[in-house]
């Protein structure tokens, strides 16, 4: 049984990630653990999700509380777990620390994985790619890391 750790937030429901998961399932028995960092609402891509806009006059809107980031991440996780179950995959997951490295660190401390899959926005929009998240995870955890990016947002 191959065990995959999937790290995603805004791209959790993407067709590109779904295609990669289907490939892994077709290759043999597989389990997936989804780690969804609770990305702060202000850091979400405006084109990937509706984000509150500033009020008239250029005064910024009141920032969304951390609970809103967790709620949005949980909604995405619940939907992804339903899709995986419907596809016949064994999966679980959790909403985690907003920092994806700390989120992965927490996940690997209690579980074993064969591969980490990182799903991101396209390179021009992805903070995770600008921070070299796939490379940092590979170096820190010594596991193969596969990166999948959405083509459109």
Kinemage of the C-alpha trace (Angstrom):
@kinemage 1
@onewidth
@group {chain A} dominant
@subgroup {mainchain}
@vectorlist {calphas} color= white
{ca unk a 1} P 0.000 0.000 0.000
{ca unk a 2} L 1.428 3.374 -1.020
{ca unk a 3} L 0.782 6.283 1.310
{ca unk a 4} L 0.598 9.783 -0.127
{ca unk a 5} L 0.624 13.080 1.721
{ca unk a 6} L -1.194 15.742 -0.301
{ca unk a 7} L -0.545 19.395 0.567
{ca unk a 8} L -3.041 21.801 -0.974
{ca unk a 9} L -5.401 24.619 -0.184
{ca unk a 10} L -6.729 26.748 -3.035
{ca unk a 11} L -6.061 23.982 -5.567
{ca unk a 12} L -7.461 21.078 -3.559
{ca unk a 13} L -10.391 20.631 -5.957
{ca unk a 14} L -8.377 21.149 -9.144
{ca unk a 15} L -8.654 18.851 -12.145
{ca unk a 16} L -4.857 18.563 -12.270
{ca unk a 17} L -4.656 17.220 -8.709
{ca unk a 18} L -7.599 14.883 -9.334
{ca unk a 19} L -5.819 13.491 -12.414
{ca unk a 20} L -2.643 12.840 -10.409
{ca unk a 21} L -4.596 11.115 -7.625
{ca unk a 22} L -6.325 8.899 -10.204
{ca unk a 23} L -2.894 7.963 -11.609
{ca unk a 24} L -1.674 6.969 -8.144
{ca unk a 25} L -4.817 4.916 -7.470
{ca unk a 26} L -4.483 3.157 -10.846
{ca unk a 27} L -0.875 2.228 -10.003
{ca unk a 28} L -1.984 0.099 -7.040
{ca unk a 29} L -3.391 0.253 -3.530
{ca unk a 30} L -3.118 3.776 -2.173
{ca unk a 31} L -4.005 5.839 0.873
{ca unk a 32} L -4.107 9.611 0.887
{ca unk a 33} L -3.745 12.035 3.784
{ca unk a 34} L -4.736 15.584 2.890
{ca unk a 35} L -3.046 18.455 4.682
{ca unk a 36} L -4.847 21.749 4.141
{ca unk a 37} L -2.935 24.702 5.600
{ca unk a 38} L -5.365 27.318 6.933
{ca unk a 39} L -4.046 30.045 4.644
{ca unk a 40} L -4.941 33.514 5.898
{ca unk a 41} L -7.836 34.953 3.908
{ca unk a 42} L -5.761 38.008 2.931
{ca unk a 43} L -3.176 35.667 1.355
{ca unk a 44} L -5.665 33.802 -0.816
{ca unk a 45} L -5.579 34.523 -4.516
{ca unk a 46} L -8.430 36.883 -5.396
{ca unk a 47} L -8.929 35.104 -8.709
{ca unk a 48} L -9.130 31.699 -7.023
{ca unk a 49} L -11.598 32.731 -4.326
{ca unk a 50} L -13.859 35.611 -3.495
{ca unk a 51} L -11.984 37.764 -0.997
{ca unk a 52} L -13.572 40.773 0.736
{ca unk a 53} L -12.623 43.964 -1.063
{ca unk a 54} L -11.672 47.228 0.676
{ca unk a 55} L -14.499 49.597 1.462
{ca unk a 56} L -15.016 52.804 -0.524
{ca unk a 57} L -12.403 55.492 -0.043
{ca unk a 58} L -9.452 53.099 -0.014
{ca unk a 59} L -9.719 52.224 3.679
{ca unk a 60} L -9.047 48.504 4.022
{ca unk a 61} L -11.814 46.209 5.162
{ca unk a 62} L -11.491 44.596 8.574
{ca unk a 63} L -9.233 41.558 8.158
{ca unk a 64} L -10.927 38.185 8.378
{ca unk a 65} L -10.224 36.353 11.634
{ca unk a 66} L -8.115 33.162 11.633
{ca unk a 67} L -11.297 31.160 12.237
{ca unk a 68} L -12.496 32.164 8.762
{ca unk a 69} L -9.317 30.751 7.192
{ca unk a 70} L -9.863 27.477 9.062
{ca unk a 71} L -13.529 27.382 8.041
{ca unk a 72} L -12.708 27.911 4.356
{ca unk a 73} L -9.986 25.243 4.503
{ca unk a 74} L -12.366 22.792 6.205
{ca unk a 75} L -14.992 23.308 3.495
{ca unk a 76} L -12.387 22.461 0.833
{ca unk a 77} L -11.158 19.437 2.796
{ca unk a 78} L -14.674 18.054 3.298
{ca unk a 79} L -15.441 18.373 -0.421
{ca unk a 80} L -12.148 16.727 -1.416
{ca unk a 81} L -12.666 13.810 0.968
{ca unk a 82} L -16.143 13.204 -0.482
{ca unk a 83} L -14.722 13.227 -4.016
{ca unk a 84} L -11.957 10.798 -3.079
{ca unk a 85} L -14.393 8.455 -1.349
{ca unk a 86} L -16.689 8.553 -4.395
{ca unk a 87} L -13.687 7.610 -6.549
{ca unk a 88} L -12.981 4.638 -4.281
{ca unk a 89} L -9.844 6.055 -2.672
{ca unk a 90} L -9.003 5.674 0.994
{ca unk a 91} L -8.404 9.151 2.386
{ca unk a 92} L -8.366 11.261 5.495
{ca unk a 93} L -7.072 14.679 6.300
{ca unk a 94} L -6.955 17.731 8.473
{ca unk a 95} L -6.837 21.495 8.422
{ca unk a 96} L -3.411 22.523 9.675
{ca unk a 97} L -1.036 25.328 10.513
{ca unk a 98} L -1.055 28.101 7.873
{ca unk a 99} L 2.657 27.440 7.239
{ca unk a 100} L 2.766 24.460 4.857
{ca unk a 101} L 6.173 23.260 6.131
{ca unk a 102} L 4.903 23.161 9.724
{ca unk a 103} L 1.704 21.491 8.499
{ca unk a 104} L 3.702 18.737 6.785
{ca unk a 105} L 5.967 18.412 9.819
{ca unk a 106} L 2.927 17.745 12.019
{ca unk a 107} L 1.561 15.175 9.559
{ca unk a 108} L 4.796 13.201 9.197
{ca unk a 109} L 5.411 13.148 12.951
{ca unk a 110} L 2.603 10.627 13.439
{ca unk a 111} L 2.429 8.863 10.058
{ca unk a 112} L 4.617 7.348 7.382
{ca unk a 113} L 4.399 8.389 3.746
{ca unk a 114} L 5.984 7.238 0.503
{ca unk a 115} L 5.553 10.521 -1.343
{ca unk a 116} L 4.495 14.119 -0.814
{ca unk a 117} L 2.271 15.703 -3.450
{ca unk a 118} L 2.216 19.512 -3.460
{ca unk a 119} L -0.587 21.184 -5.395
{ca unk a 120} L -0.207 24.882 -6.195
{ca unk a 121} L -1.564 27.732 -8.204
{ca unk a 122} L 0.257 28.500 -11.476
{ca unk a 123} L 3.848 29.688 -10.974
{ca unk a 124} L 2.998 33.336 -11.674
{ca unk a 125} L 0.521 33.341 -8.742
{ca unk a 126} L 1.907 30.794 -6.283
{ca unk a 127} L 3.461 31.990 -3.021
{ca unk a 128} L 4.403 28.362 -2.301
{ca unk a 129} L 6.444 28.137 -5.496
{ca unk a 130} L 8.077 31.512 -4.858
{ca unk a 131} L 9.126 30.041 -1.486
{ca unk a 132} L 10.376 26.816 -3.186
{ca unk a 133} L 8.010 24.698 -1.106
{ca unk a 134} L 8.475 21.471 -3.111
{ca unk a 135} L 12.278 21.704 -2.812
{ca unk a 136} L 12.168 22.641 0.855
{ca unk a 137} L 9.900 19.681 1.656
{ca unk a 138} L 12.123 17.249 -0.262
{ca unk a 139} L 15.228 18.438 1.576
{ca unk a 140} L 13.633 18.541 5.012
{ca unk a 141} L 11.762 15.221 4.939
{ca unk a 142} L 13.839 13.120 2.519
{ca unk a 143} L 10.770 11.951 0.610
{ca unk a 144} L 10.020 12.170 -3.085
{ca unk a 145} L 7.980 15.296 -3.798
{ca unk a 146} L 5.717 15.635 -6.797
{ca unk a 147} L 4.497 19.103 -7.723
{ca unk a 148} L 1.277 19.668 -9.633
{ca unk a 149} L 0.119 23.154 -10.628
{ca unk a 150} L -3.235 24.263 -11.905
{ca unk a 151} L -3.234 25.556 -15.447
{ca unk a 152} L -6.079 28.015 -14.953
{ca unk a 153} L -7.557 29.802 -12.000
